[in-house]
Amino acid sequence: MNHLSAVKHVIIVLSGKGGVGKSTIAVQIALGLHAAGKKVGLLDVDLCGPSIPKMFNLEGRDIHQCPEGWLPVYVDKEQRIGVMSIGFLLEDLNDAVVWRGPKKNAMIKQFLSDVYWQDLDYLIIDTPPGTSDEHITVMEALRAYNPDGAILVTTPQAVAVGDVRRELTFCHKTGIPVVGIVENMSGYVCPHCSECTNIFSKGGGRALAQQNNVPFLGSIPIDRHLTLSVDTGKNFLESNPGSPALTAIDHMVKKLMAIDKDLP
């Protein structure tokens, strides 16, 4: 099946390190694009840690089939945000996915080929951390569709930036363009006085982008309301107007759409 041919833009969200908020960023990108009037799909290929259903409050939902393949689970009644994840296939949410590489790769290939997304403006693919079999499978399967490229997520501290630098090397070796770098958890903004404290230092993501001549999409500060939103499956962009994190996410999505306009 060739369902991805109807997708205008394919973007892969990567990070060389776990715990940097990659899935949170993927969800906020999807919500931001939806708020801009785009039709969006989010594919969760983190098979061992499928957190996307919880972040959209979709846990317990079932996947349905149609003659064309698997239908994504939709977040909204208008069916303008669709989600696919192995989390929908688990009988128990606490079940561990204990699979060897070949079975993981077969599952990812099935997600990429059999999900009937219909016409999408953007497909966001959330990947596990690192540069493992799953990433190579995604890159090889997507090469025929000329994906826009990858967004790399880091936190400011040197250890995380070093891991993401290796992710940049992985992108170069596999021929995937880098759309941009996002620095997450970039300072904590006090809700009372609005002063920003750089808990994990600051500027590592921006410096990495400058050193490698790739776009810097922005710095997202720590916001407890964002944490609560992804824990409860609520739309952070709708419920927290005026938040510094919301402003940063909005700028990030606008930069992303501007970059995509310039792509051939």
N, C-alpha and C positions, 0 to 999 in steps of 0.2 A: 504494500500500500504506500501511497505517496502523499500522506496527509500534510506534511510540512511544506509542500509546494504552495499552499494557500496562506502561509504565514509570511508577513512582510518583513519583520525584523526578529532575529533570534539572538538573544543575549545570554551568555553563560556567566553565572556568579561564582567566583572562585576565591579561595584563600589557602595559603600554605599552612595555616594553623587553625586548630579548633578553638572555639570560645571567643572569636572576635565579633560575633553578631552577624555572620554572613546570611543566615536564613532570615533574620530580622530585617536586614537591608533588602533582601530579595522581595520580601512581603511589602515593604514600604515603597519600593520601586513599582511593584504591580499596582498598589493602591494609588500611587501618585499618577501613574499613566492612565488609570481608570478615571481618576478625577479630571484629567485633561481631555477626556472624551474618547480615549482609546479602548479598543477591545483587547483584552489581555488574557493570556494563559500562563499558569505557573506550574512547571514540571519539577517535582521533587525527586531527584535521583540519589539522595542520601539514604540508601537502603537500610543502613544500620541505625540511623537516627532520624526517622521521618517526623519532623516537627511542624511542617507546614499545615497539616490539617488542624492541629490545635490552635495555631496562630490565627486561623480563619474561623474558629469555632465550628469545624466540620467533622469532628471526631464522631465515629459511629455511623457515618453515611456510607452508602453502598455505591459501587460502580455498576452502571448499567451498560448493556450492549445494544448496538443497533446494527443494521446490515453493513455499515461502513467500518465498524470497529467499536472500541471502548469510548463511552461518552465521559468527558470530564465531569467532576462534581462542581456545580456552580455556586458561587458565593452569593449572588444577587438574583432577584427575580427576572431581571432583564437579560440574564445570561451573558454578561459582558466581562466577568472574571471567572475563568474556569481553572480548576486545580486537579492535578493527577499526582498520586503518591501511593507508595506501597502501604502506607498507613491505612488506606481504605480496604486493603486485602487481608489484613491481619484479623484473625478471629478474636484475639485478646490484645488490647492496646499495650499490655506489658510483655507481650511475646518478643523475644530476641530473634533477629534475623541472623541465623548462623549458616551462612552460605559460603562456599568457596568461589573463587574468581569467575570460573566459567558460568555458573548459575547466575551470579550477579550481572555479568555482561549480557547474558541472554535476556534477563528481565529488563535491563536498560534499553536494549535494542527493541524489545517489544513495546515499551513505553514510547519510544521515538517513532516507531512505524505504525502502531495500531490505534493510537488515540486519535479520535476524530474531533480535532479542534475546530473545524470549519474555518471561516475567514477570521484571521487574527491580525491585529496590528503588531502586537508584540508577544513573543513567547519567551518567558524568563525561565532559565533552567538553574535550579539550586543544586549544587554539587556538594559531596562530602569534602572535608579538608584534605589537603595533600595533593599528590600527583600520582595516583594509583591506577589500577586497571580501569576503574569506572570512568576516570577522566579520559583516558585514551580511547575507550569505547565511544564515549560521547563525541569526542573530536573527530574520530574516523567516520562515525555515522552522519555527522552534520556537514562534513566537508563538501558534499555534493550540493548542499543548499546555500553555500556561501554565507555563513552566519556573520552577523555584524561584528562579533567578537566577545571579549570577556571583560567583566568588571571585577577588579581585584579589591578585596576588603581587607583592611589591616587595622590594628590599633596603634597608638603613637609610639609605644616603647620599642626599643631597638631589637629585642628578640623577635617580636611579631613582624617587624619590618624586614628583618633578615629572612624569615620564612617566605614572606610575600615576594621578596627579591628572587628567590628560587622559583616561585610560581611564574614570575615574568620570564625567566629562562625557559621554563616548560612551555609557555605560550609561543615563544620564538621557535623552539625546536619542533613544535607540532603545527606551526604555521597559522595559529589563531591570532587575529589582531587583538590588541588591548584597547578597549574602548575608553577605559579610565580607571583611576584608583580612588577609593573612598576611605577616609580615615574615620573609623567609628570610635565611640567612647572617648571623644576628643574634648576632655574637660567636663566639669560638672557645674552647671549653672544653678546658683542658689535661687529657689523659688520666691524668696523674700526680698533679696536685695539685687538680684540679677548678676552678681559677681561670678565670674567664671574661674574655677580652680582647676588647674591642670594636674589631675591626680596621676595620670600615666605619662607625664611629659606631654609634648605637643610638637607637631610639625613633621613627624617621621614620614607620614604618607605623602605630604606635599613635597618633601625633599626627594623621596623615591621617585615620584612622578617627574620632577624636574631633571633628575639625574638620567632618567631613561627616556626623556622626551615624549612622555605620554600625558594625556589630559588628566588634570586633577579635578575630580567631580565635587569635592567638598569634604568638610569636617562635620560629623554628627556628634553633638554633645550628649552626655549621659542625661537621661530624663526618666524619672521614676514612672511618669505617666505612660511613656513608651513601653517600659517593662510590663506595667500592668495591662496595657492594651494587648500585647502579644500573649500574655499569660491567660487572658480571659477571652481572646478572640474578637476583640472590639476594634473598630476602625480608628486608629490613632489620629489620622488626618482630619476626621470629622469631629472628634470630641475634644481637641486641644488647640483651639485657635490662639494664635499669639505665642505659642511655645517656641523657644529658640531651636529645638530639635525639629519641629515642624517646618520652620522657615528654612533650615538647612536642607531638609529632605526635599522641599519644594524647589529650591535652587538646584539640587542635584538632578532631579527629574527633568527640569528645564534644560540643563546643560546636556543631559543625555539625548533629549529629543533634538536639540540643536546639532549635536554631533551626527546623529542619524540622518539629518537632512543633508549634511555635507558628504555622506558616504555615497559612492557610485552605485 
